[in-house]
Amino acid sequence: MEVTIIDPSVKKLDLEDQDVLARLLEIEHETFRVHGPLYDISAWGREQFLLPLERKLDFSLLICLSEVVGFSIAYEFRGGWAHISRVAIEPAVAGRGLGKELLTAQLAKLREAGCKTCSIDVRMDNVAATRLYRKLGFERMRDAALIGYVNERGRDPEEYLSTEPSHSAFQLYL
Ligand SMILES: CC(C)(COP(=O)(O)OP(=O)(O)OC[C@H]1O[C@@H](n2cnc3c(N)ncnc32)[C@H](O)[C@@H]1OP(=O)(O)O)[C@@H](O)C(=O)NCCC(=O)NCCS
């Protein structure tokens, strides 16, 4: 797809808007089709996207060209600590600066809301996402910080703490 990005905009995700929800599911499935397990074990369905409504999240953002082309979902894990649980840019328009723009806006939103730390998980072999997070200032958690994180978030220790971990956790002080 030939795309010229003229004026991307970032706005808050409104999951009550059925068109937005349908578009998120499309992007999610396309992202999973293209990136597969680099992204997640399986694509999220409607219920997972609707979870933020139950949690009353305020940090979920969309990035739009003429239509929605990506999203990020963040929530406050506990006082002052935000976690970004999803970020995706539609494959057809990836690599054009939109992911960076979206996450920059997401981090600003978290900062404004008083969050002090933000975490994000990624598969070790997800080069694009890892580079993007480092570019934004995220640093890989190690040692005691990583162990604390894995315990507190209830992650599988094998995935993060084994000699050849499949996942890494990144953190940014906001
Ligand atoms: C990760 C993702 C959100 C990046 O979005 P994007 O719009 O393609 O990224 P950008 O164009 O803003 O690129 C920002 C930086 O990311 C890195 N990057 C992006 N695509 C890359 C690629 N294919 N290979 C290596 N680095 C890449 C680069 O450092 C880039 O900065 P640079 O171009 O100045 O070097 C997107 O690739 C995606 O949706 N991937 C699938 C879903 C996923 O893996 N999500 C994260 C885990 S939940």
The ligand as an SDF file (V2000), in Angstrom:
LIG
                    3D

 48 50  0  0  0  0  0  0  0  0999 V2000
    6.5360   -2.4410   16.9290 C   0  0  0  0  0  0  0  0  0  0  0  0
    5.6430   -1.5310   16.0900 C   0  0  0  0  0  0  0  0  0  0  0  0
    4.4890   -0.9980   16.9410 C   0  0  0  0  0  0  0  0  0  0  0  0
    6.4970   -0.3400   15.5880 C   0  0  0  0  0  0  0  0  0  0  0  0
    5.6500    0.5630   14.9110 O   0  0  0  0  0  0  0  0  0  0  0  0
    6.1520    1.3040   13.5920 P   0  0  0  0  0  0  0  0  0  0  0  0
    5.1760    2.3720   13.2580 O   0  0  0  0  0  0  0  0  0  0  0  0
    6.4360    0.2910   12.5670 O   0  0  0  0  0  0  0  0  0  0  0  0
    7.5320    1.9450   14.1260 O   0  0  0  0  0  0  0  0  0  0  0  0
    8.1700    3.3480   13.7020 P   0  0  0  0  0  0  0  0  0  0  0  0
    8.0990    3.5030   12.2290 O   0  0  0  0  0  0  0  0  0  0  0  0
    7.5850    4.4200   14.5400 O   0  0  0  0  0  0  0  0  0  0  0  0
    9.6870    3.1140   14.0940 O   0  0  0  0  0  0  0  0  0  0  0  0
   10.2230    3.5790   15.3040 C   0  0  0  0  0  0  0  0  0  0  0  0
   11.5040    2.8260   15.6000 C   0  0  0  0  0  0  0  0  0  0  0  0
   11.2240    1.4300   15.8010 O   0  0  0  0  0  0  0  0  0  0  0  0
   12.2820    0.6430   15.2410 C   0  0  0  0  0  0  0  0  0  0  0  0
   11.7520   -0.1650   14.1430 N   0  0  0  0  0  0  0  0  0  0  0  0
   10.5320   -0.0810   13.5670 C   0  0  0  0  0  0  0  0  0  0  0  0
   10.3850   -1.0570   12.6350 N   0  0  0  0  0  0  0  0  0  0  0  0
   11.5440   -1.7470   12.6290 C   0  0  0  0  0  0  0  0  0  0  0  0
   12.0030   -2.8940   11.9110 C   0  0  0  0  0  0  0  0  0  0  0  0
   11.2240   -3.5180   10.9970 N   0  0  0  0  0  0  0  0  0  0  0  0
   13.2300   -3.3780   12.1980 N   0  0  0  0  0  0  0  0  0  0  0  0
   14.0130   -2.7900   13.1120 C   0  0  0  0  0  0  0  0  0  0  0  0
   13.6430   -1.6910   13.8420 N   0  0  0  0  0  0  0  0  0  0  0  0
   12.4210   -1.1890   13.5920 C   0  0  0  0  0  0  0  0  0  0  0  0
   13.3330    1.6130   14.7230 C   0  0  0  0  0  0  0  0  0  0  0  0
   14.2420    1.8650   15.7690 O   0  0  0  0  0  0  0  0  0  0  0  0
   12.4900    2.8450   14.4470 C   0  0  0  0  0  0  0  0  0  0  0  0
   13.2120    4.0180   14.4970 O   0  0  0  0  0  0  0  0  0  0  0  0
   14.1150    4.4970   13.2260 P   0  0  0  0  0  0  0  0  0  0  0  0
   13.2690    4.2800   12.0160 O   0  0  0  0  0  0  0  0  0  0  0  0
   14.3870    5.9320   13.5330 O   0  0  0  0  0  0  0  0  0  0  0  0
   15.3070    3.6260   13.2670 O   0  0  0  0  0  0  0  0  0  0  0  0
    5.1040   -2.2700   14.8280 C   0  0  0  0  0  0  0  0  0  0  0  0
    6.1830   -2.8350   14.1220 O   0  0  0  0  0  0  0  0  0  0  0  0
    4.1130   -3.3710   15.1540 C   0  0  0  0  0  0  0  0  0  0  0  0
    2.9120   -3.1330   15.2610 O   0  0  0  0  0  0  0  0  0  0  0  0
    4.6110   -4.5980   15.3240 N   0  0  0  0  0  0  0  0  0  0  0  0
    3.7440   -5.7480   15.5800 C   0  0  0  0  0  0  0  0  0  0  0  0
    3.1060   -5.6870   16.9450 C   0  0  0  0  0  0  0  0  0  0  0  0
    4.1420   -5.7480   18.0330 C   0  0  0  0  0  0  0  0  0  0  0  0
    5.1260   -6.4600   17.9390 O   0  0  0  0  0  0  0  0  0  0  0  0
    3.9030   -4.9790   19.1010 N   0  0  0  0  0  0  0  0  0  0  0  0
    4.8060   -4.9120   20.2260 C   0  0  0  0  0  0  0  0  0  0  0  0
    4.6950   -6.0630   21.1600 C   0  0  0  0  0  0  0  0  0  0  0  0
    3.1530   -6.0970   22.0210 S   0  0  0  0  0  0  0  0  0  0  0  0
  1  2  1  0
  2  3  1  0
  2  4  1  0
  2 36  1  0
  4  5  1  0
  5  6  1  0
  6  7  2  0
  6  8  1  0
  6  9  1  0
  9 10  1  0
 10 11  2  0
 10 12  1  0
 10 13  1  0
 13 14  1  0
 14 15  1  0
 15 16  1  0
 15 30  1  0
 16 17  1  0
 17 18  1  0
 17 28  1  0
 18 19  1  0
 18 27  1  0
 19 20  2  0
 20 21  1  0
 21 22  1  0
 21 27  2  0
 22 23  1  0
 22 24  2  0
 24 25  1  0
 25 26  2  0
 26 27  1  0
 28 29  1  0
 28 30  1  0
 30 31  1  0
 31 32  1  0
 32 33  2  0
 32 34  1  0
 32 35  1  0
 36 37  1  0
 36 38  1  0
 38 39  2  0
 38 40  1  0
 40 41  1  0
 41 42  1  0
 42 43  1  0
 43 44  2  0
 43 45  1  0
 45 46  1  0
 46 47  1  0
 47 48  1  0
M  END
$$$$
